[in-house]
Amino acid sequence: MRKVILIAFILSAHIGFSQSVPKLVEFAEAHFEAHQYLEAIEYYEKIVSIDKQNIESRYKLAICYQQTLQYDKAEVAFVALGNRPDHPFRARSLYYYATLRMHDSAYEEADSVYNVLISMPDASPELIDLSRNHKEGCLLAIRQKKLDRGFTVGVMEGINSKFHDFGAVVNPANLHLVFATTRNLPGEQFEGSQYDGLLPDLAAYEHRRNNRWVYASGDQNFGNVNTHWAEGSGSFTADGKKFYFSSCLGEAASDCSIYVSYLEKDKWTKPVVLNEYVNEPGSENKHPYITSSGDTLFFSSDRPGGAGGADIWMSLTGAYAESWSPAINLGKVINSPENEITPYYSEVFSCLVFASDGHVGYGGYDLYAAKGQSFFEPHVYNLGAPFNSTWDDTYFNISDSIGFLTTNRLNGKILDLFSFQVSDEKLFLSLLISGESLIDARIMSNLRDTRSIDIVTLRVEDYQGYELYEAVNFEKPKPDLIVEKQMGARPKKVYNPEAIADGGGTQGAGSQRTGAGPSYLPSGAGSKARMGFSGGRSEPSRNQGFEKILFDFGMAVLRPQAKAALNSMVEQVSIDNISKISLFGFADNLGGEEYNMELCKKRGEAVKTYLTTLGVPAEKVFVYPRGELTPDGDSDHWFKRILRRRVEVQIETNTPISLLSASTYILRKPNDLMEIARQLGYESDAFNAWNGHPKKPLQKGSTIRVYEPAPNPPNMANFITEENLFEFLHKVELNAPPLEVFRD
């Protein structure tokens, strides 16, 4: 009632349509960004009733309905947006509509909508890949409807309530069943703003005779652990003396961090938050799973640098208690552009089980197993029925002879605890991923230059050798012949690769560039493919990477080439269109870990400072030091270390943009920039501008930027391109110079 009165007051206090709607949007956006979806709904509903052309508010209202489990309303809103042409939210609305149809087991209809998405020229490559995944999921679900695999999963009678109950694990110290619940427990609980009811707390129940579950109110309850905010389920070490869990602040149960509590004198101590390598600031970090030995922590996080949404990450303990090392993303075979959550690691079967809404599945979150010799090259299996349904199936966990999962399959809304019998975990999982279970072969392996981390014998040395990899880009599929059931056929747009998608171009931030001179951005760069050239214009997207900003050895000072690159990026996008810029700092493998981490931070801060001089608000730029990029055995080389001293730029925008970026050449010999332009056949003024007008001759190991393939192919005796470096180092025998004296 209070919020309804507030809306009425706002409307009466502002004269006219043009004044009231912006204020309502401001309030709605604030609640939406804070994940307070119930409050946001009240504002968005008022906005769209006044301004029926406000497409963004209509889309966010549909998201709010979906997030608050009002699926009928969400479905109507998404299909209306999907049937409306020419707006930036159409593809994503169709995607969400199709996933809701999968919830209702309407696989044929969902399949037809995914077909529409695949054929849309303005759909992002990530959305097309997801749609192809879910098309396969529709076929999987139809095929397995008639199968009886011999497994049984049942609701846990006597323990579930009319509220949310999720994430069951067994406390090995006393065999209590520990889970998170929104039921009313002893102690203070606040009301939540995403769902009706209380924020979840941790509860411990003990099993009595006659299948009775009784709240364990004595020793080892979680009175010291629970707060009035939201606590999520976690896991115990094998000795039962450590419990890792998540706690989320605020009414929306956001701002989540991972904590640990210790068992001392049969009481759980006040929780201690883990370090920032696990709990990266500004990110949601939750769903921890600790291995029995307590040396490896798996968890989910939406921090920058992942595949998209929430990803599964892994961290290792250091030399002293809770000294967790920088987290490792488990790669794009396990992690999809959507969300991967609730990891469980089976040590007896060397297998990671997790939930995802981005792989081939039945709809909603499904459970998957990743099995192989490496986290980066596993086979990914859908666990199939009855473990997966058309709704959300999460929190897989096995404790001795009993397994648990959490699902809302009973009514599509309330989460309940389910269980299943396990006679032998290794045999059980082996049978579970064999036979009719699906190997998600489309996104399996196909990685380049990968480095294995052995799942069985995971060691700190393996972690220290970890590098970031990207999956090979799949070609955009050709449009299928589709039969649209509810979607009317519409004229297709023709994408013009020469146009900057957000309409900003040089009219955006270009006027704020400081002393950089003309940019000479070629309109068609990259249109002529040639070996050793990777520059060109990207596909339109709201989230994409830009060029790598390279640094000199041991330095955090921007080169002229780096400033030219940042000038060109800001020139291409309106500052008002920028929602966030993430800067990931890296160093090579030389020098101490602490020194390199600080150097990475300084490099990121140098880029941030320069962006602010170009007019980008400092509050939109975030620095994430990532530490060393350590080479793999004999792959270490002077040229490779040059490329590892960098800051990677990830830009997120409100509307899709298409960025033009340059390719990088490494100089093998000292040379003058004008002479380089002459050798490669470039026009000297443009070439000079691309590289920031450096005043001194360039030394060996310097890098240059080129927007177009060189008219004269670069001679390997003088230049090494970033793209042919790997091939070069394997074909040409070089004597690498001694390691530099200074640390980097």
N, C-alpha and C positions, 0 to 999 in steps of 0.2 A: 504494500500500500504506500509506503514511504516513497518508493521510486516512481510510482504512478503520479503522486502529488508533485514530485520534483519535475517530471516531464511536463505536467500541466503548467507549472510555474515558469518553466523555460519558454514554453510556447506563448504565454501571456506577456512575458517580459520582453520579448523581441517582436517588433512590429514587422509583419510581412513574412512571406515565404522564404526569401533569400537570406534573412537573418536567422530564422529558427532552425532550418535544416542544418547548416554548418555547425551550430552548437550541439545539436543532437548527435551529429556524426562524431564530433570531438569526444563526447561522453561514450558513445558506442565503441569507438576505436580504443579508448583507454581500457574499457572492460574486456574487449576482445584480446588485446595484447597481453592482458594479465590473466588470460584463460578463465575469466569470470563470465562464462557463456550464458548462464541463466539471466544475469543482469543485462548482458549485451543484447539478448533477444528483445527485451522490452523496448530498447531504444531503436534497434534496427526495424522492428515491426512498425513503429511509428514513422520512421523515415520513409520506408517503402510505401506506406499508405499515403504520404504526402507527395513524394517524388517517385513516381513509378518508373522513371528513366534512370534511377540511380542503380546501375548494374552492380557496382562493387558492393554496395550495401545489401542488395538482394543475394549476392553470392555469399557474403559473410554471414548473413542470416541463415542460409542453408547449412553452412558449416556449423553454426551454433546449434541448430536442430540436430545435426548428426552427432556432435560431441556430447549432447545431453540426452542421447538415445531416443529422440523423438523422430524415429525413422520414417514414419508415414509422411510427416510434414517435410522432412528433408528430401524425400523422394520426389514429392510434388514440386518443390522448389528447384531441385537440380534438373528435372526433366524440362521445366519451363525455360530455364536458362539454356539448356542444351538445344532446344528448338528455336532459340532466338539467335540469328546470325550476327556475325561481325562484332564480336566483343571479346576481350582477352581472356574471359573466364569460361568460354564455351567448352573448350576441350577438357578442362579439369572438371567441369560440371557433368559432362557426359561420363567421364571416368567414375566419379562418385556415384552417379545414378546406376551405372552398370554394376558396381560392387554391391550396391544395395539390392539389386535384382538377384545377384548371386546369394545374398543372405536368404532370400525367399525361395531359393532353389529354382529360380526361373532362368536356367542355364542357357536355353536357346535364345531367349531375348537378350540376356547379358552378352552372349557371343555376338549377336548382330550389332549391338552398340559398340563393342570393342572393335568390330570391323570398321565401323564408321570412323572411330578414332584413328585407326591405323592409316586410313586413307586421307586424313585431314592434312593439308600442306602446312598449316601453322601449328600443328601439335609438336611439342618438343620431342627430341629423340628419347629422353628418359620416359616420357609418358607413353610413347609408342612401344618401347620395350616392355613396360609394365602391362600394357594392354595385350601384347602378344603373350606374356606370361599368363595372364588371367584367361585368355582364350584357351590356352592349353589346360588351365585349371577347370574350365567348363567341361572340356572333353573328358578330363580325368574323373570328375565327379559323376558324369553320366555313365562312364564305363564301370565305375566301382559301385554304383548303386546296387547292383545285383550280387556283389561278392560277399561271401562270408569267410573272413580270414581267420576265424577261430579265436580272436581276441575279444575280451569283455571289459567294458568300462562302465562303472556305475556311480550314481550319486551317493555321497556319504550321508546316509540316514543318521539322524540324531545329532549332527554337528552343524549342518547348514541352518541358516536363519532366513528371515524374509528380507535381510539386508545383504550387502555385498560381503562375501567371504572368499578370500583368495590367497594363493601363494603358500600352500601347506608344506611344511618341512618337519622332520622329527628332531627333537633335541636329544642328542645321543647321551647326554648326562643323566636324563631321567625318563626318556621315551615320551615326553609330552609332545602333543601335536601343537605346533606353533604356526600361526597364520595371521594375516591382517583382516580386519573386519570393521564395518561401519555400524555394527550393533552398539548399543549403549553399554559401556564397560565402566567399572569403578575408576574414578578419576575424572578429570576435566577434559571434555571434548568439544571443539567448536563445530558449528555447522559449516558444511561445505557450500561452494557456490557453483560447482559444475553439475552435481546431482543433488536431488533432494535428500536430506539426511545429514548425518554426522561425518566428520572427517575420520578416516580409518586409524585405528590403533592396533598394536600387536596384542595377541591373546594367546595364552597357553591353556590347553585342555588335556585332561587325563582320561584314559579309557577305563571304565568300570565294567562290572558284570552286566549282563543283559543288554550289551551294546549301548550303554549309557556313557555319554560324554559329559564331564563335569569341569567347570572352570577351576583351574588350578590357582587358588588364591593364596597359597602358602609360599614356601621358598621357591626361588627361581621364577617368580612371575616377573612381569615387565613394568612394574610401577616406576622404577627408576629410569626406564628407557622411553616410555611414552611421554609425549608432550601434548599440549592442547591442539597442535597442528597435526599433520598427517604422517603416520609411520607406515612404511611399506615392508613387505616380507623380505627375508634375507636367507642366510645360510650359516651353518656352524662348522667349525673345524672338527676333525674326527674325535678329538678328546673332549669336545663339548665346552671348552673353556673360552672360546671366542665366538662372538656372534656379530656378523656384518649385516647391516640393513640400511635402508634409506629413510630419510626424514625430509619432508617437504613443507616449506613455510607458506603461509598465506591461505586465504579462503579457497583459492583455486587449486590448492595442493600442487603448486608449481615451486620453482626455486628449490630443486631437490639435490641433496648431497648424500654421500655414503659415509656412514659412521661405523665404529666398532665399539662393542661393550665387552668387558671381561668378567668372567665368573670368579668372584672372590668371596669365600666363606658363604657359599650357597646364595649369594646375592649378585645381581648384575649391576655393574658399576655405571656411573654416569657416562653416557656415550662420548666418544672422542671422534671428531671429524677427521677424515683422512686428508692427506696433503693435496695440493693443487694439481699434481700430476694425475690424480684420480678425479678430484672435484674441480674441474676447470671452471674458473669464474665465468658467469654469464651463461652456463650450460645446465641442462637437466641431466643429472648423473644418478642412476638408480639400478635396481634389480641386480645386486651383487651376488656372485656365487664364488665362494672360496674353496680351493682344493683342500683335500683332507690334511695335507701337510702344512697348509697355511701360507705357501710361498707364491701362489698364483691367484690373482683375482680377475674374474670375468665380470663385466657389467655392461649396461647399455647407457649410451650418452648421445646427445644431439649436438655435441661440440663441432665447431668447424673442422674441416679436413676429412670428413667422412664421405660415404657414398650418397648420403641424403637422409633426411629424417633422423631417427635414432639408429645407431649402429652398435654392434657388439665390439667392445674394446677389451684389452687385456693388459694387466700391469703385474710386475714382479717385485718381490720384496728386496730391499737393499741390505746393507750390512747391519742395521739395527731395527728395532721394532717399528713397524708401520712406516718405514722409509721407502715408500712405493716409488718405483721408477716411472719415467714418462710412459704414458699409455700407448699401446700398439693397436691400431685399427686392424681387424682381422681380414680386411681385404674385400674386394668386390665380387668374389665368388660367394662368400657367406653374406655380406651386406649388400642390400639392394638400394635403389633410390627412395624406397619407402622406409618402413620401420622394422628393425630387428630388436627384440627385447627378451627378457627372462631367460638368460643362458643357464644351462646345466651341463657340467662336464663329467662324463662317465670315465673314470680312471681305469676301470677293469676292461673297458671296450675301446678306450682311446677315441672317444666320440663326443662331439659337441652337439647338444640338443638345444634348440632355440625356437622362438616364435617369430613369425614374420607375416606382414601383409603385402609383401612385394614379390615373393616367389610364386611359382606355379602352385595353386591351391584351390580349395573348395569355396573360399570366400571368407572375409574377415581375416583374423589372425589364424594361421595354421602352424602346427608343430613340424619342425624339420630336424634332420640329423645330418651333420657334416662329418664325413668319415674319409680319412686319407692319411698320407704321410706328412702333409703340410696343411696348415690352416689356409694357405693361399692357393692350394691346388687339390681341394677335396672333392669328393662326390657329394652332392647335396640331395637328400632324399626327403620326400614328403612322407610323414609317418602314416598317412592314410586313415581310413575309417577303422575302428570307431574313435580313434584318438582325435581326429579332426572332423569338424562339422562345417556347416555353412556359416556359423557364427564365430565368435572369438574363442580360440583354444590356446591357452598359455600356461606358464608356470609348471612345466614338466619337471618332475623330481622323483628319484627312487631312493628308498631307504630300506635296505635289506630285502625283505620279501614283499614289500608293498610300494606301489608307485602312486603318484598324485598328479593331477592336472587341474587347472581352473578353466571354467567355461561358462558362458551365458546362454548355452543352447536350450535350456529348459523354457525360457520365455523371451529370449532375445535381449534382455535388459540386465537382470540381476546376475552377478557372478556367483557361482557355486563351486564347492569343492567336490571333485570326483576322484575315485581311486581305482586301482587295478592290481591284480596279483602278479608277483614276479618270483618265480622259483629260482632262477639263476639270471642275474643281470646281463652277463655277457651273452648267454644264449638267447635271452629275451630280445635284446637289441639286435642281435644278428638276424633273428627271424623277422623282426619288425621291419627291417629295411630291405628284406629280400622279397622275391616273388613279385607281387603286384604293386609294390611301392614304386613310386616314380623317381627316376634319376633326372634331376633338372639339368639336362645336358646342354641346354642352350647357353647358359651362362657359366658352365663348368669349364675350368682350366682356361685355355686360350689367353693366358697372360704372357707378357713379355718380360724378359730380364728379371724374373722373380727369384727370390731367395727363400729357401725353405726354412720353416721353423717346425721341427719335428714334434708332432703331437705327443708321442710317447715319451721322448727324452728331452723335454723342454728345459733349456738351460739358459742361464744369464748370458753366456757367450753368444747364443743364437740371437737373443734379444738385442745385444749390442751391435750385431751385424745387420739389423733390420733397416730396410730402405722403403720409401714410399713408391708404390707402383700404380699404374693405371691399366685397366683392362683394354684390350684392343677394341677400337670403336667398330661397332657393327654398322653395316650400310643401312641406310633408311629403307625399309621395305617398300616395294612397289604397291600401289593401291590394289586391294583385292576387289574382285567382283562381289558386291554386297547386296543383300536384300534387307532394306531397312523396314523394321516393323512399326516403330513409333516415330522414328526420325524421318521427316520428309527430306528428299534429296535436295541439295542446295548447290548453287554454282560454286565451283572451287576458285579460291584466290590464286593468283599467280605471284609467287614470291620473287621480289627483285633483290638479288644479292648485293646490288650496288647501293641500296638505300639503308640508312641507319634506322633501326626499327623503332626507336622511341621518338623519332621526329626531332630530337634535340640537335644532332649534328654539331656543327661549329657554332650554332646559335645558343648552345647551352652554357658551358663553362669556359668556352674558348676565350671570351673577352677578359677572363680573369687570369690568364696565363701571364707569368712575370718574366719578361726579358728572354723568352726562349726563341724568338724569331718565328718565321713561318714554319709550319709543320710539314708541308709537302706530303700530306697524306694522300696516296694514290687511291682513286676510287675503285679500281679493279684489282688490287694487289692480291696475289695468290691465285688468280684465275688461270694462270699458265703453270700447271704442275711440272716440277722438275726435281730430280734427285737432289737431296740436300737442302730443300727449302720447305719450311713448315709454316711460314707466315700466311696471312690471309684473313678473310672475314669469317667470323664464327656464325653458327646458326643462331637465330634470335632466341634469347633465353633471359629469364629473370635472375639467374644465378650461374655465373661462368667465371673461368679463370682468365687471367691476362698474362702478359709476358713475365718471365722470371727477371727480377731485378738483381743483377750480379754485383758483387763487391770484390775489392782487392783483398789480398791476403792479410788477415789480421785487422781489417779495417771495417768501420761502420760509416764511412763517408760516401755519399752518392757520387758516382761517376757522371760525367756529362751525358753518356748514353742512357744512364738510368733516369736522369731528369727528363731527357727527351721522350723516353717511353711513358713516364707518368704524365707529362704534358699531353701526349697524344691520347692517353686514356681519358683524361678529364675533358679534353676537347670534344670527345665523341659522345659524351653523355651529359645531360642536364643535371646539375647538382641537386635540384629538387627531386629528380628521379632516383637518386641514390638512397637506398635504405640502410646499407651496411657495406663496409669494406673490411675484409679480413686479411691480415698480413701474417704469413707464416715464415718465421726466420729459421735459417739453417746454417750450418757450418760444415767444413770437411772433418775428417777423422783425426787431424793432427791437434795435439794439445789436450789439456785436461777437460773433463766433463763440465765442471762448474764454470771454468773460463769460457768454454764454448757456449754454454747456455746463456751466460750474460752477454756474450758477443751477439748471439742471435737476437736477444731482446733489443740491444742497441741498434742493430740493423733495422729491425722492424720499426723502432721509434724514429729512426732517421727518415724512413719512407713516410711515416705518418706526419712528421713535422713538415716535410715538403708538400704533402697533399693539402695540409691546412693553409699553406701559403698560396695554393691555387684556388682556395675558396671552399674546400671540402670541410664541413664542420667536424671538429675533433671528436665529438661524441658519436659520430658515425663510423669511426675508424678504430679497429681493435687489433692489438698486437698479440700474437701467439708464438712465443719462442719454442722451437721444436728440437733444438740440439743438433747433434752430429748426424751426418749421413755417412755411415761407415761402409766402405766398399767390401765386396765379396772376394776374399782371397786375392788371386792374381789380377783381379779386375781393377785394382787400385792403380791410378796413373795420374801424373801431373795435370794432364788435360781434363780428366774427370773431376779432379778436385777444384779446378777453376769453376766448373758449373755447379758445384755443391755449395759454394759460398753465395747464398742467394736469399732473397725474400720472394715468396710466391704470393701473388695478389689474387684474391677472390672477391668479386664485386656482385652484390645483390641489389636489384633495382625494383621499383614499384611496377614498371611495365617492361616488357621484353626489349632487349637491345641486341644489336649485332656489332661486336667489337672487331676492329681491324688491328692486327698485331704483327710484329716483325719477327723475322728469323734471326738466329745468332750464328756468327762465324767467329772462330778463334784464330788469332794470328800466330803462325809458327815462327815468324821472323819479324823484327822491328820494321816499321814502315810508316810513311806519311799518309794521312787520310786522303789527300788529293791523288796521290799515286795509287792508292788502293782503288779509288773510284775509277781511275783510268784503266787499271788492270782488269777490273770486273765489268767495265763498260757502262757505268752509271753516270748520269748527269751530275756534275760536281756539287752544285748548290743544293740540290735535293739531298744528295748523299751526306753532305756536311750537316744539314739540318736534322736528318734522321739520327745522327750521332751526337747532337748537342754542341756542335762547333768546338771540338776539343782544340786547345791551343798548342799542345805539345805533340811531337811524334809519338805514335803508339808503340809500346814495347811488346816483346814476345809474350804471349799469354793474354794480351788484351783482347777484348771482344768488340765486334761491330754489329750494328743492326741494319737489316735490309728488309724493305717492304715487298720487293718484287724479285723473282728469280733473276740471277745475274745474266746479262746479255752474253758475257763471256764466262763459261763454266769455271768455277774456282779451281785453281791448281792446288792439288793436295800438298805440294811442296811449300806452299805459302799459307793455305787456309784449311782449317778443319771445321766442318759444319757440325752443329749439335746432332743432327740426324744421322750423319755417317760416321760419328766418332767410334761407336762400338765396332763397326765393320773395319774401320781404319786400324784400330788397336789390335785386331786379330789378324790382319793381313800384313802389316808393316812392322818389322822388328825395330823398336826404338830403345835407346838408352835413356831412361827417364833421368832428369837432373836430380841432384841430391835433395833431400827434404829441406824445406825452408827452415831457417833458424828460428823464426818467430812462430808462436803457437797460433793456431786458428781452429 
